[in-house]
Amino acid sequence: MEADSTTYENNSKSSDDICLPFSSNPEDLKFYKVLISHIGNCSLESQLIEKLQSLGLIPEKVTCPENKPDCKVSLKSARVVDRFQWLCKGCGKRLPIRTGTFFFRLQCSILQALQIIFAWCEDADVYTAAQFFDVKPKVACSIYDRLDELAIEQLHKYKLGGENAVVMSEMYPDCLNRLSPDTTDQAHVHQILMMADTKHIPTYYKLHVIQRDPKRLRSNTDKDEFLEEEIKASLLRVAKPGSMLVTGNNVPLIDRTVPLQQVIAHCNVNMQHFLCSRIWRQALVLCSAARELCSGAADSCSAPLQRYLDTASYRLRHPRHFYEHTLRALAADVTHPALLDCF
Ligand SMILES: [Zn+2]
């Protein structure tokens, strides 16, 4: 469907009792409703642009690419899809309102883009969301891809642990019998190294899908050197220098790590329970959910699996106001007032 005014009206009318085909966080839903709501006589489009400007997703002002002495750009209503565009009083140059923003060249209305971003924040199925918001699946997928990349980039910025801090590790699904019962029928094709930072609430995780190196499968020895190398490399990549690396019962002992048993010997019962079990609660949910993505062919699905685990652990770090957080992160990542680069 063409992005036009009917799209806006249909959605704004029912914003008080929205029935979505996916579950959503109440705070995110509230923010979404405010974003798409329409108050008073001003058009929804102008109100939406104002809100997006306050989030930084659309710049407050832009510089004219002609950059002549009497150039002065302001927002003007126009007969275009977005109903507004930038117009330079000096030289008459017009620029799309989307120039220099996340929405540039996106084949859907700005409102639809915000709806798909909302669906991504709630971890909704992309095809369900595309159908519901009447966006082409290809366009919805491209938005999901860009958000995945943004989440992964943000996730990689932050390492676990630090000086005098503990980074725990445990292996999935090897740990399942002890930590929680295995309730899915899907076969365990992948091993996932779970790593956790104990000093954050909610717990910060990094979940690393173990690569199935063909050399590793051929080696066929009791001591799996390839696996140990991979675990070591992951821990060093993920943990800040000076962290105390604690390996759970199902992780092979490697240099410079401390076995869990040795650590819990000095802890009280509550702490023991936390370090042995509770700390992995949410990571186990993600690992278990990731199994649905697994096609059974380990080589072909480890990349999408890793992508899912990364974006899901990024979501987990922001249990509150994630939709607003994502919009602001997008603004910081994409929007810039100088539009010269875009031409
Ligand atoms: Zn100009």
Residues whose N, C-alpha, C, O or C-beta is under 5 A from the ligand:
A	BS01	ZN	C64 E66 N67 C71 K72 C88 G90 C91 K93
